[in-house]
Amino acid sequence: MSLRFVQLRSTEGARVVAAADESGDAWRIDGVASTYELAQSAIERDSTLEAEARQRASAERIDLDRALVDLRILAPIDHPDSAHLHLTGTGLTHLGSAESRDKMHRAAAAGSATDSMRMFLLGVEGGKPRDGEVGVQPEWFYKGDGSSIVAPGAAIPSPDFALDGSEEPEIAGIYLIDSEGRPRRLGYCLANEFSDHVTERANYLWLAHSKLRPAALGPELLTGTLPPDVRGTSRILREGRTLWEKPFLTGEANMSHSLSNLEHHHFKYALFRRPGDVHVHFFGTATLSFAAGIQVRAGDVIEIAAQPFRLPLRNAVARVDSAAVAMQAL
């Protein structure tokens, strides 16, 4: 049976880790203050997160709904050194994901098939290889390190040089590299892979720039197998009213790539198998408010919810000043 792991602060301000079962019953886990510590312990003891959570279960029950309202829930994963947590992702991985991207780039391609559409079709043809085979590699991008993670309820900072800042509702895989250099999948979380779509639309080669933005992670780390058909809702609220709302689909049944193929092409690089590092890898989406002509503003609230996750992800958007960079020669 899968469990949900939540990092939060107690009412006294101390960091704690809670585990919750499918009924929503949540308890504090003794002896650790982070899911990173819990995962390292499970690896060292040749155990699992679920077994560790039950063995370390305290009698203290935790009201996760109350903690979410009180803004005490943290992102479900972090690292003692944020430089050793990598935020990366893949695009054009979902059936239907090419439509929005293709519209953005079609004019620049003068009517011919865009690179986006060609990349998408490669995934449709070869993104779900048979057992023992390697499928086509997906589009891949880098978002930042652990300092780029935004907790549930916290504001997502959009830099003043950004031309846009809007949501991408996704599921992300969370991984820890063990002492032998093997990726260990801890589980999955809801995610808002916040991006600058105006910059990307201007020139596809600016995709790398458009992705260097913060990302919000949902409250729960879900263990076990991700359901093949995950259905959720993405919503933009302005001044308390729903400005835009649309269902989104994810999970392998709605994707042109298998999760194992996405994982293979990320972790095939030795750089990403450094012991002790954490990886948060975004699996992509097919639903964007930007494609519907919505321009997200500072103060707007982005809400993403999907089963089997119990708790939604909500974050307001904030415009922030960028630090001036004065280059000096030594």
SETORMI-579222 format. One record per residue (C-alpha): residue in one letter; residue number from 1; z negated, x, y. Coordinates in steps of 0.05 Angstrom, whole numbers. Each point is the difference from the previous one (the first is absolute). Layout:
<sites>
- A, NUM, Z, X, Y $
...
</sites>
This chain:
<sites>
- M, 1, 0, 0, 0 $
- S, 2, 19, 28, 68 $
- L, 3, -52, 13, 54 $
- R, 4, 5, 4, 75 $
- F, 5, -33, 59, 36 $
- V, 6, -20, -5, 73 $
- Q, 7, -27, 53, 47 $
- L, 8, -45, -27, 54 $
- R, 9, -61, 12, 43 $
- S, 10, -65, -34, -16 $
- T, 11, -35, -42, 52 $
- E, 12, -41, 63, 15 $
- G, 13, 63, 41, 11 $
- A, 14, 1, 42, -64 $
- R, 15, 64, 9, -39 $
- V, 16, 1, -35, -67 $
- V, 17, 51, -18, -54 $
- A, 18, 3, -69, -30 $
- A, 19, 35, -26, -62 $
- A, 20, 21, -72, -9 $
- D, 21, 25, -37, -61 $
- E, 22, 52, -56, -2 $
- S, 23, -53, -52, 16 $
- G, 24, -15, 34, 66 $
- D, 25, -69, 23, -21 $
- A, 26, -11, 68, 34 $
- W, 27, -53, 52, -11 $
- R, 28, -18, 67, 30 $
- I, 29, 16, 62, -41 $
- D, 30, -58, 50, -4 $
- G, 31, 8, 75, 11 $
- V, 32, 65, 3, 40 $
- A, 33, 20, -13, 72 $
- S, 34, 75, -2, -9 $
- T, 35, 54, -20, -50 $
- Y, 36, 22, 73, 2 $
- E, 37, -68, 21, -28 $
- L, 38, 2, -55, -51 $
- A, 39, 70, 20, -24 $
- Q, 40, -19, 73, -4 $
- S, 41, -60, -19, -42 $
- A, 42, 43, -43, -46 $
- I, 43, 49, 57, -11 $
- E, 44, -55, 51, -14 $
- R, 45, -33, -46, -50 $
- D, 46, 67, -20, -32 $
- S, 47, -16, -71, 19 $
- T, 48, 32, -55, 42 $
- L, 49, -16, -31, 68 $
- E, 50, -19, -65, -34 $
- A, 51, -48, 34, -49 $
- E, 52, -32, 41, 56 $
- A, 53, -9, -62, 42 $
- R, 54, -35, -37, -55 $
- Q, 55, -43, 59, -21 $
- R, 56, -21, 13, 72 $
- A, 57, -9, -74, 18 $
- S, 58, -61, -16, 42 $
- A, 59, -35, -66, 4 $
- E, 60, 20, -6, 74 $
- R, 61, 54, -52, 12 $
- I, 62, 47, 7, 59 $
- D, 63, 34, -56, 39 $
- L, 64, 69, 29, 12 $
- D, 65, 24, -60, 40 $
- R, 66, -58, 10, 49 $
- A, 67, 12, 75, 3 $
- L, 68, 73, -13, 17 $
- V, 69, -19, -47, 57 $
- D, 70, -51, 50, 25 $
- L, 71, 53, 56, 0 $
- R, 72, -40, 42, -48 $
- I, 73, 54, 10, -52 $
- L, 74, 36, 67, 1 $
- A, 75, 67, 19, -29 $
- P, 76, -4, 1, -77 $
- I, 77, 13, 75, -4 $
- D, 78, -11, 62, 43 $
- H, 79, -10, 74, -10 $
- P, 80, -55, 47, 25 $
- D, 81, 56, 40, 33 $
- S, 82, 53, -47, 29 $
- A, 83, 53, 55, -5 $
- H, 84, -4, -7, -75 $
- L, 85, 19, -74, 0 $
- H, 86, 75, -13, 3 $
- L, 87, 32, -65, 25 $
- T, 88, 71, -7, -27 $
- G, 89, 47, -56, -20 $
- T, 90, 66, -24, -25 $
- G, 91, 49, -50, 31 $
- L, 92, 57, -44, -23 $
- T, 93, -38, -12, -65 $
- H, 94, -2, -76, 0 $
- L, 95, 52, -52, -16 $
- G, 96, 21, -25, 68 $
- S, 97, -28, 60, 37 $
- A, 98, 70, 25, 18 $
- E, 99, 16, -63, 40 $
- S, 100, -47, 15, 58 $
- R, 101, 15, 74, 1 $
- D, 102, 75, -12, -6 $
- K, 103, 0, -45, 61 $
- M, 104, -34, 54, 39 $
- H, 105, 52, 53, -16 $
- R, 106, 64, -39, -11 $
- A, 107, 27, 7, 71 $
- A, 108, -7, 75, -1 $
- A, 109, 40, 2, -65 $
- A, 110, 59, -37, 32 $
- G, 111, 1, -53, -54 $
- S, 112, 0, 46, -60 $
- A, 113, -55, 1, -52 $
- T, 114, -61, 32, 32 $
- D, 115, -42, 56, -30 $
- S, 116, -55, -52, -8 $
- M, 117, 44, -45, -43 $
- R, 118, 25, 58, -42 $
- M, 119, -71, 24, -12 $
- F, 120, -22, -70, -19 $
- L, 121, 57, -8, -50 $
- L, 122, -17, 67, -32 $
- G, 123, -69, -28, -13 $
- V, 124, 27, -65, -29 $
- E, 125, 44, 40, -48 $
- G, 126, -49, 54, -19 $
- G, 127, -69, -13, 26 $
- K, 128, -29, -28, -65 $
- P, 129, 17, 51, -53 $
- R, 130, -14, -9, -74 $
- D, 131, -61, 34, -31 $
- G, 132, 9, 75, -2 $
- E, 133, 54, 1, 53 $
- V, 134, -3, 17, 74 $
- G, 135, 27, -50, 49 $
- V, 136, 34, 10, 67 $
- Q, 137, -44, 27, 55 $
- P, 138, -20, -48, 56 $
- E, 139, -1, 9, 75 $
- W, 140, -64, 38, 16 $
- F, 141, -40, 11, 63 $
- Y, 142, -64, 32, 26 $
- K, 143, -49, -39, 44 $
- G, 144, -59, 46, 12 $
- D, 145, -66, 23, -28 $
- G, 146, -68, -33, -8 $
- S, 147, -10, -2, 75 $
- S, 148, 56, -51, 4 $
- I, 149, -36, -53, -42 $
- V, 150, -26, -62, 36 $
- A, 151, -56, -40, -31 $
- P, 152, 1, -76, -9 $
- G, 153, -17, -33, 66 $
- A, 154, 11, 62, 42 $
- A, 155, 54, 4, 53 $
- I, 156, 66, 33, -19 $
- P, 157, 17, 49, 56 $
- S, 158, 72, 0, 22 $
- P, 159, 17, 61, 43 $
- D, 160, 27, -11, 70 $
- F, 161, 65, 35, -17 $
- A, 162, 15, -50, -56 $
- L, 163, 57, -48, 10 $
- D, 164, -29, -49, -50 $
- G, 165, -61, -7, -44 $
- S, 166, 3, -54, -53 $
- E, 167, -22, -15, -71 $
- E, 168, 27, 14, -69 $
- P, 169, -41, -39, -52 $
- E, 170, -4, 42, -63 $
- I, 171, -40, 22, -60 $
- A, 172, -19, 73, -4 $
- G, 173, -20, 41, -60 $
- I, 174, -62, 45, 6 $
- Y, 175, -3, 65, -39 $
- L, 176, -46, 60, -10 $
- I, 177, 26, 67, -27 $
- D, 178, -47, 26, -54 $
- S, 179, -20, 72, -12 $
- E, 180, 59, 10, -46 $
- G, 181, 50, -23, 53 $
- R, 182, 12, -68, -32 $
- P, 183, 6, -62, 44 $
- R, 184, -51, -53, -18 $
- R, 185, 15, -70, 25 $
- L, 186, -64, -31, 25 $
- G, 187, 31, -67, 17 $
- Y, 188, 36, -40, 53 $
- C, 189, -15, -29, 68 $
- L, 190, 32, -46, 52 $
- A, 191, 30, 39, 57 $
- N, 192, 33, -7, 68 $
- E, 193, 51, 56, 4 $
- F, 194, 4, -4, 76 $
- S, 195, 66, 27, 27 $
- D, 196, 45, 6, 62 $
- H, 197, 61, -40, -19 $
- V, 198, 35, 6, 68 $
- T, 199, 0, 76, -7 $
- E, 200, 27, -5, -71 $
- R, 201, 54, -50, 20 $
- A, 202, 26, 46, 54 $
- N, 203, 18, 54, -51 $
- Y, 204, -15, 2, -74 $
- L, 205, -15, 74, 6 $
- W, 206, -60, -20, 43 $
- L, 207, -32, -35, -60 $
- A, 208, -47, 60, -8 $
- H, 209, -25, -9, 72 $
- S, 210, -7, -75, -9 $
- K, 211, -47, 8, -59 $
- L, 212, -49, 48, 34 $
- R, 213, -48, -55, 17 $
- P, 214, -68, -23, -24 $
- A, 215, -5, -45, -61 $
- A, 216, -54, -52, -16 $
- L, 217, -26, -5, -71 $
- G, 218, -29, -64, -28 $
- P, 219, -73, -7, -19 $
- E, 220, 6, 5, -76 $
- L, 221, 23, 53, -49 $
- L, 222, 24, -41, -60 $
- T, 223, -3, 36, -68 $
- G, 224, 41, -16, -61 $
- T, 225, 73, -21, -4 $
- L, 226, 33, -30, 61 $
- P, 227, 29, -69, -16 $
- P, 228, 76, 2, -3 $
- D, 229, 6, -58, 49 $
- V, 230, -44, 5, 61 $
- R, 231, 7, -53, 54 $
- G, 232, -32, 2, 68 $
- T, 233, 6, -20, 73 $
- S, 234, 11, 43, 61 $
- R, 235, -21, -30, 67 $
- I, 236, 0, 19, 74 $
- L, 237, -52, -34, 44 $
- R, 238, 3, 0, 75 $
- E, 239, -59, -25, 41 $
- G, 240, -28, -33, -63 $
- R, 241, 64, -38, -17 $
- T, 242, 51, 15, -55 $
- L, 243, 62, 30, 33 $
- W, 244, 36, 16, -65 $
- E, 245, -14, -9, -74 $
- K, 246, 40, 14, -62 $
- P, 247, -13, 9, -75 $
- F, 248, 13, 67, -31 $
- L, 249, 13, 21, -72 $
- T, 250, -16, 65, -33 $
- G, 251, -17, 27, -69 $
- E, 252, 52, 27, -49 $
- A, 253, 32, -68, -13 $
- N, 254, 22, -1, 73 $
- M, 255, 18, 74, 6 $
- S, 256, 62, 41, -13 $
- H, 257, -43, 59, -23 $
- S, 258, -55, 3, -51 $
- L, 259, -67, 26, 24 $
- S, 260, 3, 55, -51 $
- N, 261, 67, 23, 29 $
- L, 262, -29, 2, 70 $
- E, 263, -60, 39, -25 $
- H, 264, 43, 49, -38 $
- H, 265, 43, 18, 60 $
- H, 266, -61, 10, 44 $
- F, 267, -42, 42, -48 $
- K, 268, 58, 41, -26 $
- Y, 269, -14, 47, 58 $
- A, 270, -55, 51, -15 $
- L, 271, -21, -5, 73 $
- F, 272, -26, -70, -16 $
- R, 273, -39, 21, -62 $
- R, 274, -53, 42, 34 $
- P, 275, -68, -10, -34 $
- G, 276, -49, -42, 41 $
- D, 277, 53, -31, 46 $
- V, 278, 5, -75, 10 $
- H, 279, 67, -37, 8 $
- V, 280, 13, -69, 28 $
- H, 281, 72, -19, -16 $
- F, 282, 32, -62, 30 $
- F, 283, 47, -37, -46 $
- G, 284, 43, -36, 52 $
- T, 285, 13, -71, 24 $
- A, 286, 56, -50, 13 $
- T, 287, -35, -40, 55 $
- L, 288, -4, 21, 74 $
- S, 289, -15, -42, 61 $
- F, 290, 45, 49, 38 $
- A, 291, 60, -25, -40 $
- A, 292, -15, -70, 26 $
- G, 293, 2, 24, 72 $
- I, 294, -75, 4, 10 $
- Q, 295, -26, 53, 47 $
- V, 296, -73, 15, -16 $
- R, 297, -42, 11, 62 $
- A, 298, -67, 34, 13 $
- G, 299, -54, -50, -18 $
- D, 300, 40, -34, -55 $
- V, 301, -35, -5, -67 $
- I, 302, 36, 17, -64 $
- E, 303, -26, -35, -62 $
- I, 304, 22, 16, -71 $
- A, 305, -26, -36, -61 $
- A, 306, 22, -3, -73 $
- Q, 307, -27, -15, -68 $
- P, 308, -30, 32, -41 $
- F, 309, -37, 30, 60 $
- R, 310, -57, -45, 23 $
- L, 311, -10, 27, 70 $
- P, 312, 55, 0, 54 $
- L, 313, 19, 58, 45 $
- R, 314, -4, -16, 74 $
- N, 315, 11, 49, 58 $
- A, 316, 15, -8, 74 $
- V, 317, 52, 45, 32 $
- A, 318, -23, 45, 57 $
- R, 319, 42, 41, 48 $
- V, 320, -28, 70, 9 $
- D, 321, 16, 58, 46 $
- S, 322, 28, 62, -32 $
- A, 323, -32, 66, 14 $
- A, 324, 43, 43, 44 $
- V, 325, 25, 62, -36 $
- A, 326, 2, 63, 41 $
- M, 327, 33, 56, -38 $
- Q, 328, -28, 69, 11 $
- A, 329, 27, 66, -25 $
- L, 330, -46, 53, -29 $
</sites>
